[in-house]
Structure formats: C-alpha cells, structure tokens
Amino acid sequence: MDNDAIRDLFAGLGPVVIKRMFGGKGIYHQGLIIALEVDEEILLKADRLSAPEFEAAGCRQWHYEGKGRSVHMPYWSVPVDAFDDPEIMTDWARRAYEASLRAGK
C-alpha cells in the first residue's frame, strides 16, 4: 500500500507519519506507533483491553515463526468493513492509538 493510501485510511484520526521498518512500514500518530503495514496489509496495535474487540470483529492476530515457535505480536488485521467506511476505520484507528497510549504508561 502506498503512503498516500495509508494517510487517506487514517485521515479521520489525524496526521500520521510513515516510517520504513523491517521490510514494511510503521504508522505513527502523535509520536506513537499505532499500526504496521506488512506485505501490503495494515495491522492495528491492540493490547489486553482492546484485543477482545478485534477478535470479536473477526480480525486475526499477526504472528510470525521465529526460532522454531510462533511469536504472536500485539497487532491485528483491520475489520473488513472499515476499509469501506471512514468512520468505522477512525474508530478502529482510535482503539489502536489508545492501546499505544496505555503501553507508554
């Protein structure tokens, strides 16, 4: 996904900064990482409070294989309906930002 498309996707939340990382992109809002772009997929940050909401929405947690085991990361796929509705996407992006705020405390 190109940077302009990512900015459009997060426009309802506010400005984002996009940085290259690990072969993908980190997406930051107000200095905090809120999402990743990996293999053309956007993954939103979650934590123990918000992860159940992502799971209930049918999202899947991102994981990778490392050192012979599966490593689960605190990033989840975006609900399908969020790509077609800017208000819904803004709600999910806000959840990701709130998870980042909680992680920083």
Rosetta blueprint (number, residue, H / E / L):
1 M L
2 D L
3 N H
4 D H
5 A H
6 I H
7 R H
8 D H
9 L H
10 F L
11 A L
12 G L
13 L L
14 G L
15 P L
16 V L
17 V E
18 I E
19 K E
20 R E
21 M E
22 F L
23 G L
24 G E
25 K E
26 G E
27 I E
28 Y E
29 H E
30 Q L
31 G L
32 L E
33 I E
34 I E
35 A E
36 L E
37 E E
38 V E
39 D L
40 E L
41 E E
42 I E
43 L E
44 L E
45 K E
46 A L
47 D L
48 R L
49 L L
50 S L
51 A H
52 P H
53 E H
54 F H
55 E H
56 A H
57 A L
58 G L
59 C L
60 R L
61 Q E
62 W E
63 H E
64 Y E
65 E E
66 G E
67 K L
68 G L
69 R E
70 S E
71 V E
72 H E
73 M E
74 P E
75 Y E
76 W E
77 S E
78 V L
79 P L
80 V H
81 D H
82 A H
83 F H
84 D L
85 D L
86 P H
87 E H
88 I H
89 M H
90 T H
91 D H
92 W H
93 A H
94 R H
95 R H
96 A H
97 Y H
98 E H
99 A H
100 S H
101 L H
102 R H
103 A H
104 G L
105 K L
